[in-house]
């Protein structure tokens, strides 16, 4: 059976054909690939998380072990018409060292789950979150013996801006925008060997709350297009291959996911969505995801990037949603008669059909990414290949490095014993300093090729928010 990715490093090709999305989840007898205790994230990343936190994705496995004395049933995604390599840490590290050693992931909390998955699968070490918060907002990691470095930036709508004023304008336009998180990633997007962007789940809010003119519907398309083209241009100026910009499509949550305790066929997802009564709080937003993914795929291909679609795959896994954990907690609290605000908070979390338990489906998204990167190294046909002006020389097996065309493989040890980009920061600082990679946005590690200030988003014709006063949007 042919591999699911064709190794098109110079363009998307069949890297965007999504043939891997046709298949099924198969139960396997292998143990979980890792554990994700709250203490690990709290102590290493320095965020406020404990066993009662809704972002404690490892709690599912902990609770199952405590109640049943066994680990949860593990499932593996198996495409019907192509082959995916199973994850293997040593092979993954070899691939990462070959195609690029610095990885930037930018997106919402579901992208943060992919970051946690990659770091955990690779046996990596977590750095310190930028702020002492309950969420990951700007955090680093080191993997594969510090030969690979990762940086995650929380940016819910992928605003390509350094100006927090623009984000404050966006947040001030409606109370439903208040929880949006954004961070700057322009410098890192230009310097990283591979960039993974993901968005979608927060955009339906804008469809519902920005209520005048065509700008309401144009914001998602225009903003994402602006971000993709800006990132692609900056990366091309620095010699990065176009396909090293990867966009991960948004997942498809299943309404009333707590009704399901094993993977479902795609038809059952459609039935669940059609018969979602009473209507879950976010069901209307979730129904926009298919359209959002269609637009994101088209824009990614137009920018020359690679698109990974996981919507159909994710729609089959309501059994792995975090809502299962919180529905149990809420039921016990109600039975004990302890109602009130705490119970209300738990009930709010009951329908968290968006986030997944970990280990779980996000590990499949990570493996899809690693298979995509491996195809660039191997030329898509299972054998090493030297393609284009990014070919490697010497005893590395002839694989290609996507990071910078026509340059030697990335080395951390350069002039003065210091590297550039992600590796311009010492290993100790990378892991011990809060938001270590955020310092790269202020010119560290990029001189003399720092990204100049970009055009203001508020000056773009499609910016729909204008200046907000008293929570109301003044449309441009």
C-alpha positions as CSV (number, residue, x, y, z in Angstrom):
1,X,0.0,0.0,0.0
2,X,1.3,3.4,-0.9
3,X,2.2,6.0,1.8
4,X,-0.5,8.6,2.6
5,X,1.8,11.5,1.7
6,X,3.7,11.9,-1.6
7,X,6.7,13.9,-0.4
8,X,5.9,17.1,-2.3
9,X,8.3,19.5,-0.6
10,X,8.1,22.1,-3.4
11,X,4.3,22.3,-3.2
12,X,1.2,20.8,-1.6
13,X,0.6,18.1,-4.3
14,X,-1.2,15.1,-2.7
15,X,-0.1,16.3,0.7
16,X,-3.5,18.0,0.6
17,X,-5.4,15.1,-1.0
18,X,-6.6,14.0,2.4
19,X,-6.7,10.3,1.4
20,X,-5.7,9.4,4.9
21,X,-9.0,10.7,6.1
22,X,-10.9,7.6,4.8
23,X,-10.5,4.8,7.3
24,X,-11.4,3.7,10.7
25,X,-10.4,3.7,14.4
26,X,-9.1,0.3,15.4
27,X,-8.8,-0.9,19.0
28,X,-5.2,-1.9,19.8
29,X,-3.6,-3.6,22.8
30,X,-0.7,-1.3,23.1
31,X,-0.2,0.7,26.4
32,X,-0.6,4.5,26.3
33,X,2.3,6.2,24.7
34,X,2.8,8.6,27.7
35,X,1.2,10.0,30.8
36,X,0.2,13.6,31.3
37,X,-0.3,14.3,35.0
38,X,-1.3,17.7,36.1
39,X,1.8,18.0,38.3
40,X,4.1,17.6,35.3
41,X,2.5,20.6,33.5
42,X,2.1,22.6,36.7
43,X,5.7,22.1,37.8
44,X,7.5,22.2,34.5
45,X,5.4,24.8,32.6
46,X,4.5,26.8,35.6
47,X,0.8,27.2,35.1
48,X,-2.1,27.0,37.5
49,X,-3.4,23.5,36.9
50,X,-4.6,20.8,39.2
51,X,-6.7,17.7,39.1
52,X,-9.9,19.7,38.9
53,X,-8.8,21.9,36.0
54,X,-10.7,21.6,32.8
55,X,-7.4,21.7,30.9
56,X,-6.0,18.7,32.7
57,X,-6.2,16.5,29.7
58,X,-4.4,13.6,31.4
59,X,-7.2,13.2,34.0
60,X,-9.1,10.7,31.9
61,X,-6.3,8.1,32.0
62,X,-5.7,8.8,35.7
63,X,-9.4,8.2,36.6
64,X,-9.7,5.1,34.5
65,X,-6.6,3.6,36.2
66,X,-7.9,4.4,39.6
67,X,-11.4,3.0,39.0
68,X,-10.6,-0.1,36.9
69,X,-6.9,-0.8,37.6
70,X,-6.2,-0.7,33.9
71,X,-5.4,1.9,31.3
72,X,-8.1,3.1,28.9
73,X,-8.7,1.3,25.6
74,X,-6.3,2.7,23.0
75,X,-7.3,3.2,19.4
76,X,-5.3,3.7,16.3
77,X,-6.4,5.5,13.1
78,X,-5.9,3.2,10.0
79,X,-6.5,4.7,6.6
80,X,-8.3,2.4,4.1
81,X,-6.4,3.3,1.0
82,X,-2.9,4.4,2.1
83,X,-0.3,3.6,4.8
84,X,0.7,5.6,7.8
85,X,3.9,4.8,9.7
86,X,3.1,4.2,13.4
87,X,4.9,6.5,15.8
88,X,8.3,5.5,16.9
89,X,10.3,8.0,18.9
90,X,13.8,7.3,17.5
91,X,12.5,7.4,13.9
92,X,10.6,10.6,14.6
93,X,13.7,12.3,16.0
94,X,15.7,11.3,12.9
95,X,13.0,12.8,10.7
96,X,12.9,16.0,12.7
97,X,16.6,16.4,12.7
98,X,16.6,15.9,8.9
99,X,13.8,18.2,7.8
100,X,14.1,20.9,10.4
101,X,15.0,21.4,14.1
102,X,12.9,24.3,15.1
103,X,9.1,24.1,15.1
104,X,6.5,26.8,15.8
105,X,2.9,25.9,16.6
106,X,0.4,28.7,16.7
107,X,-3.3,28.4,17.3
108,X,-6.0,27.9,19.9
109,X,-6.3,25.5,22.9
110,X,-6.7,22.5,20.5
111,X,-3.4,23.4,18.9
112,X,-1.9,23.5,22.4
113,X,-3.0,19.9,22.8
114,X,-1.0,19.0,19.6
115,X,2.0,20.7,21.2
116,X,1.6,18.7,24.4
117,X,1.2,15.6,22.3
118,X,4.4,16.1,20.3
119,X,6.4,17.0,23.4
120,X,5.1,13.9,25.3
121,X,5.5,11.5,22.4
122,X,9.0,12.6,21.8
123,X,9.9,12.3,25.5
124,X,10.7,16.0,25.5
125,X,11.1,18.6,28.3
126,X,8.6,21.4,28.8
127,X,9.7,25.0,29.2
128,X,8.1,27.7,31.3
129,X,4.9,29.3,30.3
130,X,5.1,33.1,29.7
131,X,2.6,33.9,32.4
132,X,1.3,32.3,35.5
133,X,-2.1,31.4,34.1
134,X,-4.5,28.5,33.8
135,X,-3.7,28.0,30.1
136,X,-0.6,27.7,27.9
137,X,-0.1,31.0,26.1
138,X,3.6,31.1,25.1
139,X,5.7,28.1,26.1
140,X,8.8,26.3,24.8
141,X,9.9,22.7,24.8
142,X,13.1,20.7,23.9
143,X,13.1,17.2,22.5
144,X,15.4,14.6,21.0
145,X,18.3,15.5,23.2
146,X,17.8,19.3,22.6
147,X,18.5,18.8,18.9
148,X,14.8,19.8,18.3
149,X,13.1,22.8,19.8
150,X,9.4,23.7,19.8
151,X,7.5,26.9,20.6
152,X,3.8,27.2,21.1
153,X,2.0,30.5,20.9
154,X,-1.7,30.8,21.8
155,X,-3.4,32.9,19.1
156,X,-7.1,32.0,18.8
157,X,-7.8,33.8,15.5
158,X,-4.2,34.0,14.2
159,X,-3.9,37.8,14.1
160,X,-0.6,38.6,12.3
161,X,0.2,41.6,14.5
162,X,2.7,42.8,17.0
163,X,0.3,45.5,18.2
164,X,-1.7,44.5,21.2
165,X,-3.9,47.6,20.7
166,X,-5.4,45.8,17.7
167,X,-6.2,42.8,19.7
168,X,-7.7,44.9,22.5
169,X,-9.9,46.6,19.9
170,X,-11.1,43.1,18.8
171,X,-11.8,42.0,22.4
172,X,-13.6,45.1,23.3
173,X,-16.2,44.9,20.6
174,X,-18.3,42.2,22.3
175,X,-18.5,40.4,25.6
176,X,-18.2,37.1,23.8
177,X,-14.7,38.2,22.5
178,X,-13.4,38.7,26.1
179,X,-11.9,35.2,26.4
180,X,-9.9,35.3,23.2
181,X,-6.2,34.9,23.6
182,X,-3.5,36.3,21.2
183,X,0.2,36.5,21.1
184,X,2.8,37.8,18.7
185,X,4.6,35.2,16.5
186,X,5.9,37.2,13.4
187,X,9.6,36.7,14.1
188,X,9.3,33.1,15.0
189,X,7.1,32.4,11.9
190,X,10.0,33.7,9.7
191,X,12.8,31.8,11.4
192,X,11.3,28.4,12.3
193,X,12.1,25.5,10.0
194,X,8.5,24.3,10.2
195,X,5.4,26.3,11.1
196,X,2.1,24.7,12.1
197,X,-0.9,27.1,12.2
198,X,-4.4,26.1,13.2
199,X,-7.6,28.0,13.8
200,X,-11.3,27.8,13.4
201,X,-13.1,27.1,16.6
202,X,-13.3,30.8,17.7
203,X,-14.4,32.3,14.4
204,X,-18.1,31.4,14.5
205,X,-18.4,33.9,17.4
206,X,-17.6,36.7,14.9
207,X,-20.3,35.4,12.5
208,X,-22.8,35.8,15.3
209,X,-21.7,39.0,17.0
210,X,-20.3,41.3,14.2
211,X,-23.6,42.3,12.7
212,X,-23.3,44.9,10.0
213,X,-22.3,44.6,6.4
214,X,-20.2,42.1,4.4
215,X,-17.2,42.6,6.7
216,X,-18.9,40.2,9.1
217,X,-18.5,37.2,6.8
218,X,-15.3,38.4,5.3
219,X,-13.3,38.6,8.5
220,X,-12.3,35.0,8.7
221,X,-11.3,34.6,5.1
222,X,-9.5,37.9,4.8
223,X,-7.7,37.7,8.1
224,X,-6.6,34.1,7.6
225,X,-5.5,34.9,4.0
226,X,-3.5,37.9,5.3
227,X,-1.8,35.8,7.9
228,X,-1.0,32.9,5.5
229,X,0.3,35.2,2.7
230,X,2.3,37.3,5.2
231,X,3.9,34.2,6.8
232,X,4.6,32.6,3.4
233,X,6.2,35.8,2.0
234,X,8.5,36.2,5.1
235,X,9.5,32.6,5.0
236,X,10.2,32.7,1.2
237,X,12.5,35.8,1.8
238,X,14.5,33.7,4.2
239,X,14.8,30.7,2.0
240,X,12.1,28.4,3.5
241,X,10.3,26.0,1.2
242,X,6.6,26.9,0.8
243,X,5.3,23.5,2.0
244,X,7.1,24.0,5.4
245,X,4.1,26.1,6.3
246,X,1.5,23.6,7.5
247,X,-2.1,24.4,8.4
248,X,-4.0,21.9,10.6
249,X,-7.7,22.0,10.0
250,X,-10.2,22.4,12.9
251,X,-11.7,19.3,14.5
252,X,-15.4,18.5,14.4
253,X,-16.9,18.1,17.9
254,X,-19.9,15.7,18.2
255,X,-23.0,17.2,20.1
256,X,-23.9,15.3,23.2
257,X,-20.6,13.4,23.0
258,X,-21.2,11.9,26.5
259,X,-23.7,9.5,24.9
260,X,-20.9,7.6,23.1
261,X,-18.4,5.3,24.6
262,X,-16.5,4.0,21.6
263,X,-15.6,5.4,18.1
264,X,-18.6,5.9,15.8
265,X,-19.0,5.8,12.0
266,X,-19.1,9.1,10.2
267,X,-22.8,8.6,9.5
268,X,-23.5,8.5,13.2
269,X,-21.9,11.9,13.6
270,X,-24.2,13.4,11.0
271,X,-27.2,11.8,12.7
272,X,-26.0,13.2,16.1
273,X,-25.6,16.7,14.7
274,X,-29.0,16.6,13.0
275,X,-30.8,15.4,16.1
276,X,-29.0,17.5,18.7
277,X,-31.8,18.2,21.1
278,X,-31.7,20.0,23.4
279,X,-29.2,22.1,21.4
280,X,-25.8,22.1,23.0
281,X,-24.4,25.5,23.8
282,X,-21.8,25.5,21.0
283,X,-23.7,23.3,18.4
284,X,-24.4,26.3,16.1
285,X,-20.7,27.2,16.1
286,X,-19.6,23.7,15.4
287,X,-21.8,23.5,12.3
288,X,-19.6,26.3,10.8
289,X,-16.5,24.2,11.1
290,X,-16.9,22.4,7.8
291,X,-17.2,25.7,5.9
292,X,-14.2,27.1,7.8
293,X,-12.1,24.1,6.9
294,X,-13.0,24.3,3.3
295,X,-11.9,28.0,3.2
296,X,-8.7,27.3,5.2
297,X,-7.7,24.4,2.8
298,X,-8.2,26.6,-0.3
299,X,-6.3,29.5,1.2
300,X,-3.5,27.2,2.4
301,X,-3.0,25.7,-1.1
302,X,-3.1,29.1,-2.7
303,X,-0.2,30.1,-0.4
304,X,1.7,27.0,-1.3
305,X,1.4,25.4,2.1
306,X,0.4,21.9,3.3
307,X,-3.0,21.3,4.7
308,X,-3.8,18.5,7.2
309,X,-7.5,17.8,7.4
310,X,-8.7,16.0,10.6
311,X,-12.4,16.9,10.7
312,X,-13.8,13.6,9.5
313,X,-11.3,11.7,11.6
314,X,-12.1,13.7,14.7
315,X,-15.9,13.4,14.2
316,X,-15.7,9.7,14.9
317,X,-14.2,10.1,18.4
318,X,-16.9,11.6,20.7
319,X,-15.9,8.8,23.2
320,X,-12.5,10.5,23.8
321,X,-13.9,14.0,24.7
322,X,-13.1,15.6,28.0
323,X,-16.9,16.1,28.6
324,X,-17.0,12.4,29.9
325,X,-14.8,13.4,32.9
326,X,-16.7,16.5,33.8
327,X,-20.2,14.9,33.4
328,X,-19.3,12.3,36.0
329,X,-18.0,15.0,38.4
330,X,-21.1,17.1,37.9
331,X,-23.4,14.1,38.5
332,X,-21.7,13.3,41.8
333,X,-21.9,16.9,42.9
334,X,-25.6,17.1,42.1
335,X,-26.3,13.8,43.9
336,X,-24.6,15.2,47.1
337,X,-26.8,18.2,47.0
338,X,-23.9,20.7,46.7
339,X,-25.4,23.0,44.1
340,X,-24.4,26.5,43.3
341,X,-21.7,28.3,41.3
342,X,-19.2,25.4,41.5
343,X,-21.9,23.0,40.1
344,X,-22.8,25.5,37.4
345,X,-19.1,25.7,36.4
346,X,-19.0,21.9,36.1
347,X,-22.2,21.8,34.1
348,X,-20.6,24.4,31.7
349,X,-17.8,21.9,31.2
350,X,-20.1,18.9,30.6
351,X,-20.4,19.8,26.9
352,X,-16.7,20.2,26.4
353,X,-16.9,17.9,23.4
354,X,-14.1,20.0,21.8
355,X,-11.0,19.0,23.8
356,X,-9.8,15.4,23.9
357,X,-8.3,13.2,26.6
358,X,-4.6,12.7,26.4
359,X,-3.2,10.3,25.3
360,X,-5.9,10.3,22.6
361,X,-6.8,11.7,19.2
362,X,-4.4,14.6,19.2
363,X,-1.6,12.0,19.1
364,X,-3.0,11.0,15.7
365,X,-2.8,14.6,14.5
366,X,0.9,14.6,15.6
367,X,1.6,11.4,13.8
368,X,0.0,12.8,10.6
369,X,2.3,15.7,10.9
370,X,5.3,13.4,11.4
371,X,4.3,11.3,8.4
372,X,4.1,14.4,6.3
373,X,7.6,15.5,7.4
374,X,8.9,12.0,6.8
375,X,7.6,12.1,3.3
376,X,9.6,15.2,2.6
377,X,12.7,13.4,3.9
378,X,12.1,10.2,1.9
379,X,10.8,11.7,-1.3
380,X,7.4,10.1,-0.8
381,X,8.3,6.6,-2.1
382,X,9.9,5.1,1.0
383,X,13.4,5.6,-0.3
384,X,15.8,8.4,0.5
385,X,15.8,11.1,-2.2
386,X,17.7,14.3,-2.9
387,X,15.3,16.8,-4.4
388,X,15.6,20.4,-5.3
389,X,18.2,22.8,-3.9
390,X,17.5,21.8,-0.3
391,X,19.2,18.4,-0.6
392,X,21.4,17.1,2.1
393,X,24.9,15.8,1.4
394,X,26.9,13.3,3.2
395,X,25.9,10.3,5.3
396,X,22.4,11.5,6.3
397,X,20.7,9.1,4.0
398,X,20.1,11.8,1.3
399,X,16.9,13.1,2.9
400,X,15.9,16.7,2.3
401,X,15.7,19.4,4.9
402,X,12.8,21.7,4.4
403,X,13.9,24.6,6.6
404,X,16.1,26.6,4.3
405,X,16.7,26.0,0.7
406,X,20.2,25.7,-0.5
407,X,21.8,25.9,2.9
408,X,23.6,23.4,5.1
409,X,21.5,21.5,7.7
410,X,20.8,23.6,10.8
411,X,23.5,23.5,13.4
412,X,23.1,24.9,16.9
413,X,26.8,25.3,17.2
414,X,27.9,28.2,15.1
415,X,30.0,31.2,15.6
416,X,30.9,31.8,19.2
417,X,29.3,28.6,20.2
418,X,25.8,30.0,19.8
419,X,23.1,29.2,17.3
420,X,20.6,31.4,15.6
421,X,16.9,31.5,15.8
422,X,15.5,29.1,18.4
423,X,19.0,27.9,19.2
424,X,20.3,31.4,19.9
425,X,19.0,30.9,23.4
426,X,20.9,28.5,25.7
427,X,19.3,25.2,26.7
428,X,19.0,26.3,30.3
429,X,17.3,29.6,29.3
430,X,15.1,27.9,26.8
431,X,13.6,25.7,29.5
432,X,13.9,27.8,32.6
433,X,12.9,31.3,31.5
434,X,9.2,32.2,31.3
435,X,8.2,32.7,27.7
436,X,11.8,32.2,26.6
437,X,10.8,32.2,22.9
438,X,8.7,35.3,23.2
439,X,12.0,37.2,23.5
440,X,12.7,36.3,19.9
441,X,9.8,38.6,18.9
442,X,11.9,41.6,20.2
443,X,14.8,41.0,17.9
444,X,16.8,38.4,19.8
445,X,18.3,35.7,17.6
446,X,17.2,37.1,14.3
447,X,19.7,39.9,13.6
448,X,20.4,41.0,10.9
449,X,17.3,39.5,9.3
450,X,14.6,40.6,11.8
451,X,11.1,41.0,10.4
452,X,10.3,44.7,10.0
453,X,7.0,46.1,11.3
454,X,4.1,45.0,9.2
455,X,1.1,47.1,8.1
456,X,-1.5,47.6,10.7
457,X,-4.5,45.4,10.6
458,X,-6.8,48.2,11.5
459,X,-5.8,49.9,8.3
460,X,-7.0,47.0,6.2
461,X,-10.2,47.5,4.3
462,X,-11.6,44.2,5.6
463,X,-11.0,45.0,9.3
464,X,-14.7,45.1,10.6
465,X,-14.2,46.3,14.2
466,X,-13.2,50.0,13.8
467,X,-13.0,51.6,17.2
468,X,-15.2,50.0,19.9
469,X,-16.9,52.1,22.5
470,X,-18.9,50.7,25.3
471,X,-18.7,47.2,23.8
472,X,-20.2,48.2,20.5
473,X,-18.5,47.9,17.1
474,X,-18.2,50.9,14.8
475,X,-18.1,49.2,11.4
476,X,-15.6,50.6,8.9
